[in-house]
Amino acid sequence: MKIITSFGTRRVKRQQECLASWLMHDHAVTAVQTISRPTHAKTYLAKMRKAFPGVEFVLVADKPNPFGRPTCPPITSMVRLIENEPALVVNSDIEIASEFDHWGEVPGNTLRVGIRHDQAEDGSLRLRKYGIDVFEITPAMVEHLPDIGFAFGCPVWDYWVVYALSEAGFKVSADHNPIFLHEEHTRAWDDKAQSIGVEIMRNRYGIRQRDLTQYILRETNRFDIAAATG
């Protein structure tokens, strides 16, 4: 199955390791990257292809978003690439540790999501209580994910995908198996960015942050998982 992602400028080595795991499991990979000057496209593509070999790159123009991060591509620019077959939208720092053929046993009108396990320095794994990093998006879902300001890598986009598709009538199936691994690191966004994502949801759907969190925990069956501390 094709993976759609977007590579960042930080922690490049980890992203390269994750890419290697995707390719090892025979996933084709498409990366949507933003570019501010079309005249720089050739040089930029050469640089990215060298850093991330085996990837098909799709360039989109920088676009202002509510988070003030135009280099983060709109979610719509990624899911619109899904036309005939389902694809996985995956954060670029998620390693795929094993196959997940059992996803095919879930009914087709279902949003399948993968919940990551955070990996500590000692190698121990902990299922993540909050956040979602892997989505199987079908062509039928794309029209239900309009551009309302969310961008890949910015807070709350993951909750929005689950909320919007669940409200559109799709069932949600969350995989808690230790398949999708993530190395712990410092948070890449601040509370202000988080509040912007929350505000988008409140303005669009009239849902408050606490209610949204409870909704997602219920849909992904994570009420009983302990949150990380420290």
N, C-alpha and C positions, 0 to 999 in steps of 0.2 A: 504494500500500500504506500502511496506517495505521502511524504511528510512535507508540510509547509511550515516554514519558520522565518525568522529574521535574525541575523547575527549582529551582536553588539561589538563595541570597541574595547570593552573591558573583559578580563578573564578569557582571553582568546584561546589559550592553551586548553582550558577546560571545555570550551565549545568545540575545539578540534577533537578532543577525546570523545565527546558526545556524538559528534558527526560520525566518527569512526564506528561507534557502536550501531548507529542507524544503518550505515552502509553494510556492516557485517551481517545484519539481519535482512539484507536485500531490499531495503526501502529506498525508492527514488526520492531525492531531496530537491525541493525548490525553495529558494530564499528570496523573500521580497525585501529589497533594500531601497532606502530613499536617497535621492541625490539632488543637490541644490543647483548644480550647473550641468546641463546636458553636454556641454563641451568637454566635461571631465569624465564622461561615461566610460570611454575606452580605457583610460588609465585606471579608473576605479575598478572596473571589471577585472582587469589584469591582476590588480592587487588582491582582490577578493578570491579569484580563482586560484591564485597561488596559495593563499592562506587556507582555503576550504575547497580542496580538489574534489571533483565528482559531483558538484552541485550545479543545478541550473539556476541562474540568477535572473530575477525580474526586477527592473528598476522602475520606481515611481518617483514623481516629483515631491520634494519636501512640501508638506502641507501643514499650516498652523493647526494646532489642536488646543483644547482647553488646558492641557497640562504644560504648555509651553515647550514641548519637545517635538519639534517638527521632524526630527530624524527617526522617530518611532512611526512605522507605517500604520495607517488606519487598518483596523481589523477587516473592513470591507474590501480593501485592496488585496487581502490574502484569501478570504473565502470566495471571492468572485472567480478565483482560478479553479474552483471545484465545479465542474460542469457535468460530467457523465458518470463518475464513480466517486465514492467516498474518499476522503483524505484525512490525514491526521494533522491537526494544528498543534505544534509542540514548541514549548519554550526551548531556546537554544542551549541551555545548560542542563538538559535532562538526558541522562544516559539510559538507554534501553538495555536492560540486563538479560532479557530472555524473550522468547516468542510469546505471543498472546493470541494464539489461534482460537481460544475459547470465546473471544469476542464475537465470533461468527454465530454463536449459539443464541445470542440475544436478538429479539425481534427487530425488524428493520426500521420501525418507527421510533427507535430509541436513540437518544444521545448517549453514547458511551464515553465516559471520561476516565482518565487514569489519575489516581492520587499518588503523589510522589512520596518516597521515603527519603528523609534527610539522612545523610551519611556523615557521622562524626569522624574526627581524626583517628580514633581507634578502630574504625571500620564498622561500628555498631549502627544499626538502622532504626529509625523512628518514623512511623507513619505520620504524615503531616495532617494536623487538624484543620488548618485553614489553607485556602488557596487551591487552585487546580491548574495543572500544567499540560495535560494531554487531552485533546478533544477529537473524536471522530465525527467529522461534519459530512453530512450527505448533501447531494444537490438539492433535495427538497427543503433543507434547512436554511439555505443561503438567503432566500427572500425574507426571512424572519430576522435577519441580522443587518438592519439598516445602519447607515453612518450617522450615529448620534454623538460622535466625538471621541469614542474609545479608540485607543491606539495600542498596538502590541508592545508589551513591556511596561505599560503604565497601569497603576492600580485600578482594580475593580473590573477590568475587562473580562476576567475569567468568570466572575460572579454574574456579570451581565449576560454572557453567552448562555449559561445554565438557566438563568431566570427567564430570559427572552424566549428560549426554545421550550422550556417547561410551560410557560404561559401560552405558547402557541399550540400546545397539545402533545408535544413529544415527551415520552417517558425518559427518565434518567437512570442510567446504570453505572455505578461507580466501582471501579476495580481497585481493591485495597491490597492486592498482591504486590510483593517487593519486586516489581518489574521496572518501574521508572524511578531512577536514583538521582539524587541531587546532593552535591557537596555543600555543606553549610558555609555561608559567607555573610558579610555585613549587608544590611538591607540597602537596596539600590534606589529607594525612593523615600521621600519624607512624609510627614503627617499632612502637609499642605496638599501634596499630590493625592494622598488618600482621600482627603476631604473633597477634592474636586470630583473624583470618581463617584463618591457617595452622593454628591449634589446632582450629578447627571442622572443617577438612578431616581432620586427623589423628584426631580423636575419631570422626568419622562414617565415614571410609573407610580409616583406618589408613595414610594416605600422608603421607610427610614432605615438607617444603618443597622440597628439591632434586629429589626424584622428581616432585613435582607440576609444577615448572617445566619439567623435561625432558619430561614428558608433554605439556604444552601446546605447547612448542616443536615437538615432533614432530607433533602433531595439526594445528598451524597452519603447518607447513612454514617455520619460522624459525630453524633451527639455524645457518644460514650468514649471518645478518644481524648486522652489527656493533652492539653496544650503544652507547647514547649515553654520552658522557663529559663531565665537567665539571658 
